């Protein structure tokens, strides 16, 4: 049952995703490409391999000549130019990755050969296997190396580098601001002036969560419970970023100034309060050129609302596939809402989304489940 005045989770999620717009593209070096999304197809600039290449250390020769002693006329190593022409009765000592010399049509593995006292190479055992990777065998020039929309990983970077590509075009990552609020907050490492002060865990947890998303956020520090000052900082952050995240100040207390300050800074409310727990006070708004999330200040609520709403928005703005992040399931057994704390998040594999007024979901009921990403 929906509580009066609360937006359902599904409705809130849809309203957030409706704001997901890409921010254009940019070119990045390979060292900065991991975790980014390819904005266009990337094509092979060369045949791969680019020449007929030895798969083994051994001798390059003509297969039909392996029945007789062979004269070694030189050596080729990886990176050597193709500088020999093998004729009848001849061979070239060759290393893995080196180009096959002209005239040769096979490589005899070193372990299948001996060299006699006169320096002639004798093949001890025979096979039809030629141990050659042929030009273009793995990939032809002009074929797609990496499709648009691929989230680039270590393997992708290796493929690009192996093809001589030093940079690539990716979707831009959103610029994100983090603003902590509250007179009671104290940065880690500072000495408490009174026992009631609390260390600012939420902002640093959020900064870490954004790093995991390949986003380096701008942190505006702790803003005291002063509506005018908070409004100025939110307005500044909105000018400098695509998404503004504030922590705390979104409930119903006398010092919960965030929604009003956001409105004063030019944001228009899309929703305030969602029928979930933890995370009920979530506030979401749109400005002229940026989006605004007022996240609850409790660290667990901060991370839960970030996981459910902000992360998928960030990913959608980069064209990442979010279709499998949240699934609708029929419960096979009763589920009780856990009493989450920061420590319980360490081993959390999934989040079952409970309506704010429900502490228990029954077997056979449908529920949304968020799969926690590693």
Secondary structure in CASP SS format (residue, H / E / C, confidence):
PFRMAT SS
TARGET T0000
AUTHOR 0000-0000-0000
METHOD secondary structure of the structure
MODEL  1
X C 1.00
X C 1.00
X C 1.00
X C 1.00
X C 1.00
X C 1.00
X E 1.00
X C 1.00
X H 1.00
X H 1.00
X H 1.00
X H 1.00
X H 1.00
X H 1.00
X H 1.00
X H 1.00
X H 1.00
X C 1.00
X C 1.00
X C 1.00
X C 1.00
X C 1.00
X C 1.00
X C 1.00
X E 1.00
X E 1.00
X E 1.00
X E 1.00
X E 1.00
X H 1.00
X H 1.00
X H 1.00
X C 1.00
X C 1.00
X C 1.00
X C 1.00
X E 1.00
X E 1.00
X C 1.00
X C 1.00
X C 1.00
X E 1.00
X E 1.00
X C 1.00
X C 1.00
X C 1.00
X C 1.00
X E 1.00
X C 1.00
X C 1.00
X C 1.00
X C 1.00
X E 1.00
X E 1.00
X C 1.00
X C 1.00
X C 1.00
X E 1.00
X E 1.00
X E 1.00
X E 1.00
X C 1.00
X H 1.00
X H 1.00
X H 1.00
X C 1.00
X C 1.00
X C 1.00
X C 1.00
X E 1.00
X E 1.00
X E 1.00
X E 1.00
X E 1.00
X E 1.00
X E 1.00
X C 1.00
X C 1.00
X C 1.00
X C 1.00
X C 1.00
X C 1.00
X C 1.00
X C 1.00
X E 1.00
X C 1.00
X C 1.00
X C 1.00
X C 1.00
X E 1.00
X E 1.00
X E 1.00
X E 1.00
X E 1.00
X C 1.00
X C 1.00
X C 1.00
X C 1.00
X E 1.00
X C 1.00
X C 1.00
X E 1.00
X C 1.00
X C 1.00
X C 1.00
X E 1.00
X E 1.00
X E 1.00
X E 1.00
X H 1.00
X H 1.00
X H 1.00
X E 1.00
X E 1.00
X E 1.00
X C 1.00
X C 1.00
X C 1.00
X C 1.00
X E 1.00
X E 1.00
X E 1.00
X E 1.00
X C 1.00
X C 1.00
X C 1.00
X C 1.00
X C 1.00
X C 1.00
X C 1.00
X C 1.00
X E 1.00
X E 1.00
X C 1.00
X C 1.00
X C 1.00
X C 1.00
X C 1.00
X E 1.00
X C 1.00
X C 1.00
X C 1.00
X C 1.00
X E 1.00
X E 1.00
X E 1.00
X C 1.00
X C 1.00
X C 1.00
X C 1.00
X E 1.00
X C 1.00
X C 1.00
X H 1.00
X H 1.00
X H 1.00
X H 1.00
X H 1.00
X H 1.00
X H 1.00
X H 1.00
X H 1.00
X C 1.00
X C 1.00
X C 1.00
X C 1.00
X E 1.00
X E 1.00
X E 1.00
X E 1.00
X E 1.00
X C 1.00
X C 1.00
X C 1.00
X C 1.00
X E 1.00
X E 1.00
X E 1.00
X E 1.00
X E 1.00
X E 1.00
X C 1.00
X C 1.00
X C 1.00
X E 1.00
X E 1.00
X C 1.00
X C 1.00
X C 1.00
X C 1.00
X C 1.00
X C 1.00
X C 1.00
X C 1.00
X C 1.00
X C 1.00
X C 1.00
X E 1.00
X E 1.00
X C 1.00
X H 1.00
X H 1.00
X H 1.00
X H 1.00
X H 1.00
X H 1.00
X H 1.00
X H 1.00
X H 1.00
X H 1.00
X H 1.00
X H 1.00
X C 1.00
X C 1.00
X C 1.00
X C 1.00
X C 1.00
X E 1.00
X E 1.00
X E 1.00
X E 1.00
X E 1.00
X E 1.00
X C 1.00
X C 1.00
X C 1.00
X H 1.00
X H 1.00
X H 1.00
X H 1.00
X H 1.00
X H 1.00
X H 1.00
X H 1.00
X H 1.00
X H 1.00
X H 1.00
X H 1.00
X H 1.00
X H 1.00
X C 1.00
X C 1.00
X E 1.00
X E 1.00
X E 1.00
X E 1.00
X E 1.00
X C 1.00
X C 1.00
X C 1.00
X C 1.00
X C 1.00
X C 1.00
X C 1.00
X C 1.00
X C 1.00
X C 1.00
X H 1.00
X H 1.00
X H 1.00
X H 1.00
X H 1.00
X H 1.00
X H 1.00
X C 1.00
X C 1.00
X C 1.00
X E 1.00
X E 1.00
X E 1.00
X E 1.00
X E 1.00
X C 1.00
X E 1.00
X C 1.00
X C 1.00
X C 1.00
X C 1.00
X C 1.00
X C 1.00
X C 1.00
X C 1.00
X E 1.00
X E 1.00
X E 1.00
X E 1.00
X C 1.00
X C 1.00
X C 1.00
X C 1.00
X E 1.00
X E 1.00
X E 1.00
X E 1.00
X E 1.00
X C 1.00
X C 1.00
X C 1.00
X H 1.00
X H 1.00
X H 1.00
X H 1.00
X H 1.00
X H 1.00
X H 1.00
X H 1.00
X H 1.00
X H 1.00
X H 1.00
X H 1.00
X H 1.00
X H 1.00
X H 1.00
X H 1.00
X H 1.00
X H 1.00
X C 1.00
X C 1.00
X C 1.00
X C 1.00
X C 1.00
X C 1.00
X C 1.00
X C 1.00
X C 1.00
X E 1.00
X E 1.00
X E 1.00
X E 1.00
X E 1.00
X C 1.00
X C 1.00
X C 1.00
X C 1.00
X E 1.00
X E 1.00
X C 1.00
X C 1.00
X C 1.00
X C 1.00
X C 1.00
X H 1.00
X H 1.00
X H 1.00
X H 1.00
X H 1.00
X H 1.00
X C 1.00
X C 1.00
X E 1.00
X E 1.00
X E 1.00
X C 1.00
X C 1.00
X C 1.00
X C 1.00
X C 1.00
X C 1.00
X C 1.00
X E 1.00
X E 1.00
X C 1.00
X C 1.00
X C 1.00
X C 1.00
X E 1.00
X E 1.00
X E 1.00
X E 1.00
X E 1.00
X E 1.00
X C 1.00
X C 1.00
X C 1.00
END
